């Protein structure tokens, strides 16, 4: 089951984002993310959160459509996005895409990126998509398609990543080791239409980006 979770961060209403949402089997709004969906004329299957950022008119709009609104107390141990992930997993989601989870709040952005580690540990395919980036977390191997010249960076987020092998990129690597804090993997780019990133140990953040 392909799940899309929409939060209230930055979101560009591009044809690509709308197409992504239209392919979702399960669409969940994290609190104020419901406003993004309303503007795109897309109805979520559920709205989840403490309801501190959803506009009252948006809430009434979806209440009239009988969309389930699952309310949590403001004093809680999980973010609204994390609660949406719990709901998605309970519903049997096998892939999860997070959108609207990056923005001016760096703490929320970092926390949302690191939610990908939780999903990787559970064996659930996941990524973050915004106007300029696709963000993945790799613990073994990732295959990506892209346009020639499209930027791709790899960033270690464990003390050390070993066995790093990059193919299909302008700057390939084979069985390399890099440590957290290294900038070795920044600003590589697609040489072919597909690339493979694999590691033996550690955790790697991968971003496919455009300026």
N, C-alpha and C positions, 0 to 999 in steps of 0.2 A: 504493500500500500504506500503510495506516494503522498506524503504530508507536507503542506506548506504552512509555516507559522509566520504570521505578520505582526511585528511589533510596531511601536509608535515612533521609532527613530527616523532617520533620513530615508526617504523613499522617492525615487524618480519614477513618475508614471509613464514609463516607456513601453512601446509595443512588446519588447522582450519580457518585461516584468509581467505584463498582463497575460501574455502567452504562457509564461511559467505558471501563473495562478490557474489558468484555464485547464492545465494538465493535472492539477492536484486532485487526488481522490478524497483527501481530507484537508480542509482549510480551517485553520484556527486563528482567531485574532487574540493577541495578547493586549488586553485592555484598550488603550488608545489606538492600537493598530486597526481597530474596527473602523476608524475614521478614514484611513487609507482605502480600505475595501469599499466603503460607501462611495467615495469619490470615483472609484473605478467601476462602480456598478457590479460588484462581486459580493455575493452573500456567503459569509462563513458558515461552517457547520456548528461552531460554538465560539463564544467569547469568554475568555478566562482572565481573571486578575482581581486586584483589589478595587478596581473601578475609580482610580484617582485621576486618570488622564483621559478617559473617554468623555466626549462632549455629551451633555444630557440629550441633545437632539438626536445624536447618533444612537445613543442607547434606546431612546423611544422608537426610532426608526426600525431597529432590528427587533425590538420587543414586539412591535406590531406584526413582524414577519414570523413571530414565534421561534426565533433563534434562541437556543439555550444560552443563558448567561450564568456562568458559574463564578460566584463571588467569593473571594477570600478576604480575610481581615488584613488591614494595612500592616499590622505587626505580625510578620511572618518570617520564616527562615529561608524562603526561596523567592527568586524574582518571578515576575509574571511569565516571562519567557520559559523559565525552568518549569513552572507549573504546566504550561502548555505542552512541554516535552513529555512530562509525566502522563498527561491525558492522551497524547498521541501514541505513546508506547502501550498504554492500556487498550487502545483501539486497534493495535496490531501494526502500527506503521513500520515499514521496513526501510524507507528512505525518508529523510527529513531535510527540508531546505528552510533556512531562516532568512527572512528579509525584513527590512526596517529595524535591524538590530545594531546598526552602527550610527554614530552621530556625535554630538558635542560632548556627551557624558562619557569620558574615557573609561571610567570605572565600569559602566554598563557594557561598553564596547568590548573591553578586555574580558569581562566575565562571560559575555555571550560567545566570544571566540573560543574560550576555554571549555564551554559546554560541548564543543565538538569532541573533546577528549572523553567525556562521559559517554557520548554516543559511540565513539570508536571502541571503547572498552566493552560495550554491549553488542558490538557487531552490527550496528546500524549505520548505513551510509548517510553521510550528512555533509552539509556545506552551508556557507553564508554567501548570499548574493546581494550586492548593492550596485549603485550606478556605475562604479568604476572597477569593482573587484569581484572575483570569486575566491573564497577562502576555504581551504581544506586542511584537515589534520591527518597526518600519515603516520601509522605505526608499522606498516609493512610495504604496501605497494599502491600506487595510484596511476591510472592511465587517464590522460586528458587530451582533448582535441582543442585546436586553436588555429588562428590565422598566422601565417608566416610573419615574423616580426613582433608578435604579441608578447608582452612582457610576462615573465614567470620568475618568481623568487622563492627560494627555500630558506627557512629560518629555523635553526634548532631551538626547541623550547624545553629540552631536557639537558642535563649537564653535558652529555656527549651523544652524538649520532654517529653510528658506525655503519660501514657497508653501503654508503650513499652512492647510488648509481643513477645517472641522468642520461637519458637517450632522447634523440629528436630535438635537442636544443643546440643553440649556437656554441655553448660552452659545456661539453659533456664531462661527466665524471664517472669514474669506475672504482667502486669499493673504497671510497674516500671516507675520512673521519673528520667531523667538524664539531667544535664545542660551542656551547651557548655563548653568545656575544660576538661570534664571528660574523663578518659581513660577506664572506666568500660567496654565498648563494644569492646575493641581491642582484637584480636587473639582468638576469639571463633572458633569453627570448627564443621563441619557437623558430627552429630552422625548417621543420617539416610541419605537416598538419596534425601530427599527434606526438605526444611526449609521454615517457614513462619515468616515474620517480619511484625508486625503491630503496629501502633501508633494511639493515640487519637488526640493529637495536636502537632504542631511543624514540624520540617523538619529534616530528618535523611539521612545521607550519608551511603550507604552500599557498601562494597567492598568484592568481592569474589576473593581471591588471592592465588597465589602459589609463593614460594621463587625461 
